[in-house]
Amino acid sequence: MTEMLDPRMPILVGGGQYTQRTAQKGDFASSLDPVQLIVKAAEAAAADTGLGEKLWGRVDTVSIVRFTADTGEGGRLPVGQYTNPPRSVAKRLGFKAAQEIYTAVGGNTPQWLVNETADAIWRGDQRVVLLGGSEDLATMVGALTKGHSLDWGEDDGSKPTQVGEMKPGVNPIERAHGMHFPVNVYPLFEQAIRKAKGRSVQEQQAALGRLFAPFTSVAVKNPYSWFPTARTPEEIATPSERNRYVGFPYTKYMNAVIQVDQSAAVIMTNVQTARDLGIPQDRWVFLHGGAQANDIWHVSERVNYHSSPAIRTMGRKVLAQAGKSITDMDAFDLYSCFPSAVQIGCQELGVAEDDPRGLTVTGGLPYFGGAGNNYVMHSIVSMMERCRAKPGSFGLVTANGWFVTKHAIGIYSTAPKLGVWERENPATYQAEIDGMPHPDLDPAPQGAGTIETYTVVHDRDGPRFGLVIGRLGSGKRFIAHTPAEPSYFARLMDSDCMGLQGQVTPGEKTNTFRFDNS
């Protein structure tokens, strides 16, 4: 069968992961920096090809997923910066790549990068590519909190090629209301999902525990997991001293944990080069399909808060490219930063939330570890391992950036991909999504309004403010905070406030929503 392969066909031939546990022990002096973490994963990926360090002389492209600390949110962090991470990685591995690529922000970027790299390899623009990324936030936050300095950073005057969408994830009105933090936004999707399912607050909370408990069971068996602890549905769903609310109705155990020290890397090439290098065919994993799409960019302008036209569309496209159906998939890793992301992914792809195939191969972002922008690189490496363990099986990986905003998807298998590598230009179906009718946002709303979704944002001391998205009589959307009063917090958390009415008034910084009978 492999004799029939087009020699230009892109393939994945190596994958590696690394989890550093020094920060968990309070040992920051021994902790590796973000580049060193990538090097660890890259070395594991090279070993996985069977070539080891002999591979580096053939790598022409190094593509690195942007560090979370380099996103710009929260201001510049008090650690040194790497002005050209791809070059820093290659330097430590002992080579210099002709192409040095650094991605935009977003959890979608690892799968997006694999898709784009496959295109470049097919065109002949790239030959042997190292893709990698890391998060070192456990060490960074822990060290800075304890007053330790970190000798990180490198600046040789060079700059990498920037790829991906760099525009902010929020507009100024959303930012003013705290919607630049994912922990404040994903609960908004959750309430809308609950309403669409016709469930009470209590019924949905129990369902979320049942959804995520199997993720913890996978995380326990994964040697790279940050939190390898099995939890019951009740533990996950019930607020407690150790499991406080973060953004109602989400408890701490439902949230991605970004303060981890984890890295992952993949090696990609084409069939002919793999043969020339002597990489065994039992290492080869084929990308049978790749797609990417964005939902309407700003959350405040979405069609609704319980669906994703982008996931639905790219799901159809990737399955069509692979010539498969969702029932042909043997394994999934659905992006799992919060329960709403998983539920929307299941709904749009036609996967049951209790599908016996499971929804993750890693353990998910709250339990395996939410390795920032690079989590899905771990998904891909884990899916490669799953496909190799069951030759001929198929696995599907999804990736999500910002707030169910930017998406990418891939289908993997050791089964050879015959024919040509050809996928529909994402711009063609992106135009259809962007053209969908959707509400406009009123920046200074005044008058009667109806709640479309809501959350109560918490900190360690309890509720901080209620966040409401709703509709005015004109049909336009509004964003507002509720008064920061215990009676409001209690009403929002103890009863179903979806569809309730009130009055919204504009403010200098934030708008305010008050119930009609308050």
N, C-alpha and C positions, 0 to 999 in steps of 0.2 A: 504493500500500500504506500509506503513512504517513497518508493521510486517514482510515484505519480505526482509527488508534490512539486509545486512551483518552487524553484530554488530561492525566489525572493520572499517567500511566505514568512511573515514575522512570527517569532516564537519566544517564549520565556524559557530560559535554560537554567536559571539559578535563583534561589531565594534564600534570604537569611534574616533572622531576628535576634535582638539582644535586649534584655531587661537588666538594668543596673539597680541593685538593691542597697547600695551604700547609704542613700538618703533615708531609707526606712530605718536604718540603724543609727542615724545621726552622725554618720561618718562622711562629712563633706570634703575633707582634705583628700580622700582617695577617689572622689567622684570624677568621672570623665566629663569633658566638656561636650557640647552638642556635636561637634565635628568628629571627635573621637568615638562617640556613640555610633555615628553613621559608619565610621571605619570598621567597627566591630561587626555590624550587620553586613557590610560590603564584603568583608573577609569571609563571613559565613556563606554568603551568596556565591562567591567565587569558588569556595570549597565545594559547594553544592553542584557546580558544573562539572566537577572532577578535575579542573585545571589549577585551582588555587591561584597563587600569585602570578603564575605564568599568563593568566588572562589579561593582566593590566596593560601589557604592552600592545594589546589589540583594541583596547577601549578607545573609541574616538569621541564619545559624548558622555558627559556626566550631567544628569538632571536631578536637581535637589528640590524637594518640597519645602516651601517657606516655613521657617521656625515660627511658632506662635508668638514668641517674644519679639518677633520682627514684624508684627502686624500693624503696629501703630496705635492700637486701642489701648487706652490707659496711659498714653505718653511713653516716652523713651525710658526703658528700664535701665537701672543702674549697673549694667554689666557691659563689657566690651562687645562690639559688633563685628560680625564677619561680613566684610564688604563683597566677598566673592566666595560663598560657601562651596560651590562646585570645585573651584580651584583649590580651596583649602583641603577638601576631602581627597582629591587626586594627589595633591602634594604629599599627604601623609601615607598614601598608598604607593608612592614612588613613580608617578607618571604625570603627564600633562595632556589634557584632552583638547582636541581641536574645537569642540563645541562645549560651552559652559552655560547651563540653563538653570534658572531659578524661577520657581512658580509664584503665582499670586496666592493670596490667602484663600483658604477654603478646604473643608473636609472632602470636597469633590475632587481635589487635585490629583491624588494618586491614580485613581482610575482614569480620569481625564488625561493624565500624562501617559499612561499605558496606551490609551486609544491613539493619542497624537503620535507617540513614538512608533506604534505599529504602522501608521500612515507614512511616517518619515523613512522607516526601514524599507517598506514596500517601494517607495519612490527611489530609494538608493541614496537618500540624503544622510542617513546614518547607518552604521554597520554593526557596531557592538556598543551597547548603551548600558551604563550603570544608572539606575534610578534609586533614589534613597531619601531618607528623611529621619528626623529624630525629634523628640521632645525631652528637655532636660529641666522641666519646671519644678520637679520635686526637689532637685538639688538647688536650683536657683532660689526658689522661694524659701526653702529651709535654711540655706546658708545666709541669705540676706536677713531673714528674721532673727537668726542667732548672732548676727553681727560679723559673719565671716565674709571676707572678700573673695572674689572669684577672678582669677587671671584668665579671662576668656577674651576672644576676639582676635582678628587678623585683618590687616589692611595693607595690601601691596600695591594699591593704586589702581587695581583692575576692577572691572564690573562685569557681572554675568549678563547674559541675555534674559530679559524678563519676559515671561509668557503667562497667559491667562488674563482674566478680567480683574483689574485692580480697583475698580470703582467701589466706593463705600457700600456697605450692606444696608444702610438706613438713610432716610432723608432727615432734614433738621427737626421736623416735628416729632418723628419717631424717636430720635435721639434725646430730645428734650424730655420725653416721657419715660426714658429708661429702656427703650426697646433696642438698644445696641448690645444688650446683654442677652445671650441665648436663654439663660435661666428664667428671664422675664417673659420671653416670647413663646417658647414651646408649650407652656401651660395654656396659652390662649388657643392653640390648636386643639389641645386636649378637651377643653370644654365644648368646643364645636363638634368634635368627634363624638363625645358623649351624647350630645343633643341629637346628632344625626342617627345614632344607634338607639335612641329612645330609652336611655338608661338614667336611673337616678344617680346622684353623686356617690352614694354608698355602693351601688351596683358597679359603677365604673371603677371605683377605687379597688374593689375586690378583683375586677378583671385585669387591672394593671399589675397586681401582684401575681396573678396566674400567668400573665404574658411574660414577665421578666424572671420569674423563678427558674425556668429552664435555662436561661442565659447563665445564671450563676453555676448551674451544674456543669455546663461546658467550661466555664472559667476555671473551675476547680481542677479539671483535667489538663489544663493548658499550662505548661511549665513557664511560659512567659507572662502569665497573668499578674497584674498588680495586686488584685484582691481575690485570691483563690479561696473564696469562702462561699459555701452553699447556703442559700437562704430560702426560707419558706415563703409562699405567697403572702402570708399574714405578716411576716417580718418586714417585707418590702412595702406593703400597703399601709401599715399602721404607723402613725406618727408616734415617736417616743423621744426620750432624752438623747439617744444616739442616732435617731432617725427623724430629725426635725423637718418641718416643711421648709422648702426653699422658695418655690413659686407654687402656691396652691393650685391644683391638688397634688403636686409632686413632692414626695418626700426625698430626703437626701439619697436614699438607696435607688432612686429612679433617675438620678442625674449623672451624666458623664463626668468622670473625674479626670481633669486635665493635668493635675500636678503629679506627673509620672516621669520616669526616666526610661524611655523605650525607643528603640530604633528598628527600622526594617529596610531592606534593600532587595532589588530585583535586577537580574541581568537579562537583557533582551538582545536578540540578533535575528538573522534570517536562517533559513534551512541550509543554504549552501555554506555559509560561514560556520555554522555549527558542525557541519560535516568536515569542513577543512580543518577546524580546530580539534576535531576528534571528541566532541561532546557526545556522550552516549545518548541514544534515542530514548532511553527510559527516563532521561532528565527533561525531555521536551514537553512543554505544555503549550497548547495552541489557544490563541484568542479567537474564538469562533464568531464573536460579534462584539462591537463596542459602539456605544451611543452616548450622547450628552445633550442636555437641554436645561434651560432656566425656566422657572416659573416667573410670572409677572414680578418684577424685581422687588418692589417695595411691599412689605407685608400689609400696609394700610390700604393697598389697592388690589389685593387678591380677589379673585372671583368669589371664594368662600374660604373657610378655615378648616375644612375637613377633607379636602381633596388636593391632588397635585396633577394638573394636566400635563406637566412636564414628565413626571415619572410614568404616567399612563402612556404618553406618546413614545418616549424613548424605550419603554418596555416592549411595545409593539415592534419598533424598528430593530431592536437588537435581536429579538427572537426571529424576526423575518430574515435578518442577515445570517443567523446561525442555522436557519431552516429547522427550528425546533419550536416546541410549545412549552409552556410553563410546567406541564406534567412530565416533560423529559428531563427536568433538572433533578439532580440527586442531592444537591446541597445548596444552601443559601448563606450569604452573609449580608443581611439587610442593615443599613446604617441605623445605629441604635443609640444616638446621643440622648434621646428621651423617648418615652413610650409613644408619643404622638408620631414621631418619625417612623417607627416600626409599623404602627397601625396604618398610616397612610401608604407606606410602601406595600404592605400586604394587600390593602384594598385595590391599589392601582395595578398591581401585577397579578392579582387573582390567586393569592396564596392565603390559605387559612391561618389565622393567628395561632392555632394549635396544630399546625401541620406536623405530622410525624417525622418529616425530613429535618425539622428544626429550622430555626431562623438565623443561626449564627454558627460559624466555625471557630471563632476566637473566644467568645464569652461576652462580647459586646463592650461598648465604651464605659458603662458604669462599673464593670467587673473585671474584664480583661485590662482595661485602662483606656482612657480617652486621649490617645497620643496626638492631640491637637490636629493639625492639618494632615498628619501622616498616618492616622489610624488605619485607613483603608489599604495602605501598603502592607500592614500586618494581615489584613483580610485576604489580600491577594496571595501572599506567601503561604498562609494557612490553607487557602483553597488549592494552590498548587500541590501542597502535600496531600490534601484530601483526594485530588484527582489522580495523583500517582499511586496512592494506596488502593484505589479502585479503578484500574485502567479502563478507559472508555466511558467513564461516568462524566457527567456535566455539572458544573457549578456556576452559580450566578452571584455576582457581587454588585451592590449598589453603594453609591457615595453621595454625600450631601454636604453642601457648603452654605454658610450663613444660616438662614431661617427657613428651611425647606425651599431654598432659593435656587442654588446651583446644583445640578445633578449630573452624575455619570454612572454608567452601567457597563458591565462586561460579562461575557460567558466564556468559561474555560473548560478545557478537556485535554486529555492525552490523545484522544482520537484525532487523527490527522484532519486538517482542514484542506479539502481539495478545491480545485478551481483557483480563483483569484481572490486577493484581499481587496474587497470593495465595499465601502459603506456609504450610505446616503449622506450628503453634506448636511451637517446639523443645522446650518443656516436656513435650509428650506423648511424644516418643520418648526424651527424657532420662530419664524415669521408668523406661522399659524397661531402659536401660543401667544405671542405678543399682541396679536390682533384680536384676541378674545375680548368681548365686552366685559367691562369691570368698573366698579365704582371709583369715583375720584375722591380725594381727601380734601375736606374743608379745614384749612389751617387755623381758622378762628371761628369755631362753631358757636352758634347761639340759638337757644330754643329747645323745643321738645326733641328728645332722642330715645332710641330703643337699643338696649344692650344686644350686641351680636355675639360677643364673647368677653371673657374677663378673667382676671387672676388676682390673687393677693400676694404681693411680693414680701418675702420675709428676710430677716437677717437672723443672727444668732440670738437676738433678744426677743424675737417675735415679729408680728406683722409690721410692715413699714408703710405701705400704701396699696390701695386698690387701683388696678389698671383696667380700663374699660375701652373696648372698641365697639362702636355702635353706628347706627344710621340716623340721620336727620330726616325730617319730613320730605326734604328735597331728594332723598335717595343718596346723598353724599355721605361719606364716612366721616367719623370723628374719632379722635383719640383723647382720652381724659383720665385724670386721676380722680379718685373719690376723696372726700375728706378723710384725713388720717385719724379717724375716731373709732374706738372699740366697737361701737354699735354698727358701724359700716362693715368692719372686718367680720363681725359675727354674722351679719346677714349674708354677706357674700360667701362665707364658708359653710354656713349651716343650712342654707336653702338653695334652691335652684333659681338663679337670677337671670338665666337666659331669657331674653324676650321682654324683660321688665322695662318700664318706661321711667323717664325722669327728665330733668332739665340740665342742659350743658351750657356752661358759660366760658368764654375765652379768658385767658389770663396772660400775664406778662411772660411767664416761662411755660406754664402748663395750663391746660384746660381743666375744668372741674365738672364732674357729673354728680348730681344729687338725685336720689329717688324722689318720686312725686309725693310720697306719703311720709317723707323723713322730717 
